[in-house]
Amino acid sequence: MVANTYIANHNLRQSEIVPLLETGFTGTLRSWWDKHLSNESRNNIIHAVKLNEDGLPLFDTNIGRAPEDGVNTLLYTIIEHFVGTPSHTQSRIHDQLSNLRCPQLSDFRWYKDVFISRVMLREDSNQAFWKEKFINGLPNLFAHKIRTVLSNELGHIDYDSLTYGNIISTINQEGMKMCVDMKLNKQIQSERTSAKYELGNFCEQYGLISTAPSRRNKNSYPSHIRRKRNYSKYRKSFRHNNEPDEFYKKKKYSPKKRWSKAPRYIGLKNSSQTYSKNGSQTYSKNIPFSLS
């Protein structure tokens, strides 16, 4: 646009416009123009002319020379150095657009900006295929709703007569309707009693039943039958004492001692008394009769 303004208002040639555009370069573009390009490359850009398919300069009989093409050559050179070959860029854009999707409606603004900025770089951006792809990238149910709104009575969508702006405005309109419906449903659920009353008055004006008769739940019990209460849920749970018991030491196991008492001899049967060497009285080996 700046180049067209210079040509229309100041009647400048493109070889004079390119140096004016170059003075506005900053940052990376300034370093690229001053250091990366050689003097020959800069001169070729400034004095570039239009070429035919064979690579030969075109001749314009009205001006008596080949028409200049320095501005377009400058833009093409910048794209080639910073983006890549335009043909390769278009093939890469095709892959990006084919895999681009909008997972949720909250991401629609990002999806719209990315899709429009990519598809406009292609020469076939106005084809019906890309417009259909733009709608199919939306969430499935919402995309089906948009196709229903855009289709005619026969169920056909005329993509050739639609622009991306028409599709975007339809998406925004239907999205706003969904938001309003969700808010109304939420309000009705929160104020169900008053909503039924208001709706009932409206229906009664036209002789309709306000609300459908309620049906008894299958699991409900008759009012005259008393249900057995479960008192277990009212019992307080036993609180276990979390405090540890007093420390004690387990007694070491020892086998039970067997105490033997000397038998008390009451009488002897078939025995004879004897005396030991020290004079103490002893008994014979006959079995004694004792009480113990």
Secondary structure, DSSP 8 states (H G I E B T S, - for coil): -HHHHHHHHH---HHHHHHHHHTT--THHHHIIIIIS-HHHHHHHHT-B-B-TTS-B--BTTTTB--B-HHHHHHHHHHHHHT--HHHHHHHHHHHHHH---SSGGGHHHHHHHHHHHHTTSTTTTSHHHHHHHHHTS-HHHHHHHHHHHS-TTS---GGG--HHHHHHHHHHHHHHHHHHHHHHHHHHHTHHHHHHHHHHHHHTTT--SS------TT---TTS-----GGGGS-------S---------------------EEE-SS--EEE-TTS-EEE-SS--EE--
